């Protein structure tokens, strides 16, 4: 498994756990973190034994946004990763899930601060769990900046536009309960238990047919902006082949035999 000094990679069964690990800076994004994060997304998709990804932060925070000084390499850690960024100038956007979507489900486990770039990355995840004291928000306009991580496009597609515009234009913080009320997160749990809840959801996903899970996720995103008729046609094109897989036959046999299925991605 990969990882860097600011990004840890661990396995929990069939789940790959990617942890932003710069707690002294509330997990502000750095070049080592971004390189490790992108490599983690790629590792998860390349390994068929990985069926889900949990994305979290160490030290009681998720992510407080971009550390522009670190990204510029201004006397801070990460110089050894500069060649990676030069070779792929889009790497930071891929790491932040702006220009990359993993084919495996991504579950965010949020504690503490999840603001600016943290909230922008959150929008690239599939399922979201937050501790009660978590804080969300897009603070860029308060600093005279633009939330260029995708929020002016994605946020209005994920929550009602009136709430998206309020979040974008006021730059104010949102509590976990407010974030859940507008639909930005799906679960609010006691502080310190977000990771456990995310892993619980991951285990439920891991028990399902992996080919079916990946096809369902792909269909949801591919059809999101289609008309209903086009979307239904695309769903059939993607969904019918799943019924011809060995995994589908195994699922049916296991149901008939009242036992857990053993899927082999075939």
C-alpha positions in Angstrom: 0.0 0.0 0.0 1.1 3.5 -0.7 0.7 6.7 1.3 2.9 9.7 2.2 3.8 11.6 5.3 0.5 13.4 5.0 -1.7 10.6 3.8 -2.1 7.2 5.3 -3.5 4.1 3.6 -4.9 1.2 5.5 -7.0 -1.9 4.8 -10.1 -2.8 6.8 -11.2 -6.0 5.2 -12.4 -5.1 1.7 -12.3 -1.4 2.4 -9.4 0.9 1.7 -9.2 3.7 4.3 -7.5 6.9 3.1 -6.7 9.3 6.0 -5.6 12.9 5.6 -2.8 13.0 8.2 -1.7 16.5 8.9 -3.6 17.2 12.2 -1.3 20.1 13.3 -2.7 22.0 10.4 -6.3 20.7 10.6 -5.4 18.5 7.6 -4.9 21.5 5.3 -4.0 20.2 1.8 -0.3 19.9 1.0 1.5 18.5 -2.0 2.4 15.2 -0.2 -1.2 14.8 0.8 -2.5 15.4 -2.7 0.0 13.0 -4.3 -0.8 10.3 -1.7 -4.5 10.9 -2.1 -4.5 10.5 -5.9 -2.4 7.4 -5.6 -4.9 6.1 -3.1 -7.8 6.5 -5.5 -5.8 4.7 -8.2 -4.8 1.9 -5.9 -8.4 1.3 -4.8 -9.6 1.0 -8.4 -6.7 -1.2 -9.5 -7.1 -3.7 -6.7 -10.2 -6.0 -7.3 -10.1 -7.1 -3.6 -11.0 -3.5 -2.6 -14.7 -3.0 -2.8 -15.2 0.3 -1.1 -13.2 3.4 0.1 -13.5 5.3 3.3 -12.1 8.8 3.2 -11.4 10.6 6.5 -9.1 12.8 8.4 -6.8 12.3 11.5 -6.8 14.3 14.7 -10.4 15.3 14.9 -10.6 17.2 11.6 -11.5 16.2 8.1 -9.8 19.0 6.0 -9.6 22.8 6.5 -8.9 23.5 2.8 -5.9 24.2 0.6 -2.5 25.2 2.1 -1.5 27.4 -0.8 2.0 28.0 0.7 2.6 24.3 0.8 1.3 23.7 -2.7 3.7 26.3 -4.0 6.6 24.6 -2.2 7.5 27.8 -0.4 10.1 26.3 2.0 7.7 23.6 3.3 7.6 19.8 3.0 6.9 18.2 -0.3 9.7 19.2 -2.7 10.4 15.6 -3.5 6.9 15.4 -5.0 7.2 18.4 -7.3 8.1 16.2 -10.2 4.8 14.4 -9.9 2.9 17.7 -10.2 5.1 18.8 -13.2 4.5 15.5 -14.9 0.7 15.8 -14.3 -0.4 19.4 -13.8 -3.9 18.1 -13.2 -2.9 15.8 -10.3 -4.2 18.1 -7.6 -7.7 18.3 -9.2 -7.7 14.5 -9.6 -6.7 14.1 -5.9 -9.5 16.4 -4.9 -12.1 14.4 -6.9 -12.7 17.3 -9.3 -11.3 15.6 -12.4 -11.4 12.0 -11.2 -14.2 9.7 -10.0 -13.2 6.3 -8.5 -15.3 3.4 -9.7 -15.5 2.1 -6.2 -18.0 3.7 -3.7 -16.4 6.5 -1.6 -17.7 7.1 1.9 -16.7 10.2 3.7 -16.2 10.1 7.5 -16.1 13.7 8.8 -15.1 15.0 12.2 -14.3 18.6 13.0 -13.5 21.0 10.2 -14.6 20.2 6.7 -14.4 23.6 5.1 -13.3 25.3 1.9 -11.4 22.6 0.0 -12.7 20.1 2.5 -16.3 20.8 1.6 -15.3 20.8 -2.1 -13.8 17.3 -1.9 -16.8 16.2 0.1 -18.9 16.8 -3.0 -16.9 14.3 -4.9 -17.8 11.5 -2.4 -20.8 9.2 -2.7 -22.0 8.7 0.9 -21.3 11.1 3.8 -21.2 10.6 7.6 -20.5 13.5 10.0 -19.9 13.8 13.7 -22.2 16.1 15.6 -19.6 18.9 16.0 -18.4 18.8 12.4 -18.3 22.2 10.6 -18.9 22.7 6.9 -18.7 25.7 4.7 -17.2 27.4 1.6 -15.4 30.4 3.0 -13.7 31.5 -0.3 -15.8 34.6 -0.9 -15.0 36.0 2.5 -11.4 35.9 1.5 -12.1 37.4 -2.0 -11.5 34.0 -3.6 -13.5 31.6 -5.8 -14.4 28.0 -4.8 -12.8 26.6 -7.9 -12.8 23.0 -6.7 -16.2 22.4 -8.4 -18.7 23.8 -5.9 -20.4 26.4 -8.2 -21.3 23.4 -10.5 -21.8 20.5 -8.1 -23.4 22.0 -5.0 -26.6 23.1 -6.8 -26.9 19.6 -8.2 -26.6 18.0 -4.8 -28.7 20.3 -2.6 -31.5 22.8 -3.4 -30.2 25.8 -5.3 -31.3 28.3 -2.6 -29.2 26.5 0.0 -26.3 26.1 -2.4 -26.3 29.8 -3.2 -26.6 30.8 0.5 -23.6 28.6 1.3 -21.6 29.9 -1.6 -22.4 33.6 -1.3 -22.3 34.1 2.5 -19.2 32.0 3.3 -20.7 31.2 6.7 -20.1 28.0 8.6 -22.7 25.2 8.7 -23.2 22.8 11.6 -23.5 19.0 10.9 -27.3 19.2 11.6 -27.7 22.1 9.1 -25.6 20.2 6.5 -27.9 17.1 7.0 -31.0 19.2 6.8 -30.1 20.6 3.3 -28.9 17.1 2.2 -25.1 17.7 2.1 -24.5 14.8 4.4 -26.6 11.7 5.0 -25.8 10.7 8.6 -25.0 12.7 11.8 -23.5 10.6 14.6 -22.0 11.2 18.0 -18.5 12.8 17.8 -15.8 10.3 17.4 -18.0 7.7 15.7 -18.1 8.9 12.1 -15.4 6.5 11.0 -17.1 3.6 12.6 -20.4 4.4 10.9 -18.6 4.8 7.6 -17.0 1.4 8.0 -20.3 -0.1 8.9 -21.8 1.2 5.6 -18.8 0.1 3.7 -19.3 -3.5 5.1 -22.9 -3.5 3.8 -21.6 -2.4 0.4 -18.8 -5.0 0.5 -21.3 -7.8 1.0 -23.0 -7.0 -2.3 -22.0 -8.0 -5.8 -19.0 -5.8 -6.8 -19.8 -5.7 -10.5 -23.4 -4.7 -9.7 -22.2 -2.0 -7.2 -19.8 -0.5 -9.7 -22.3 -0.5 -12.5 -25.0 1.1 -10.3 -22.7 3.8 -9.2 -21.6 4.5 -12.8 -25.2 4.6 -14.0 -26.3 7.1 -11.4 -23.5 9.6 -12.4 -23.7 8.9 -16.1 -27.5 9.6 -16.3 -27.7 12.5 -13.8 -27.9 15.1 -16.5 -29.8 13.1 -19.1 -33.5 13.3 -19.9 -35.5 10.6 -18.3 -35.9 8.7 -21.6 -32.2 8.9 -22.4 -31.3 7.9 -18.9 -33.5 4.9 -18.9 -32.0 3.7 -22.2 -28.5 4.2 -20.9 -29.5 2.3 -17.7 -30.5 -0.7 -19.8 -27.3 -0.6 -21.8 -25.2 -0.7 -18.6 -27.5 -2.8 -16.4 -28.4 -5.8 -18.6 -24.9 -7.2 -18.9 -24.8 -7.5 -15.1 -27.4 -10.2 -15.3 -25.2 -12.4 -17.4 -22.3 -12.4 -15.0 -21.2 -15.3 -12.8 -21.7 -13.0 -9.8 -25.4 -12.6 -10.7 -25.8 -16.4 -10.9 -24.0 -16.8 -7.5 -26.3 -14.2 -5.9 -29.4 -16.1 -7.1 -27.9 -19.5 -5.9 -27.0 -18.1 -2.5 -30.5 -16.6 -2.0 -32.1 -20.0 -2.9 -29.7 -21.9 -0.6 -30.0 -19.3 2.2 -26.3 -18.6 2.5 -24.0 -15.6 2.1 -22.9 -15.2 -1.6 -19.3 -15.6 -2.6 -18.6 -13.1 -5.4 -15.6 -13.3 -7.7 -16.1 -10.3 -10.0 -16.9 -12.6 -12.9 
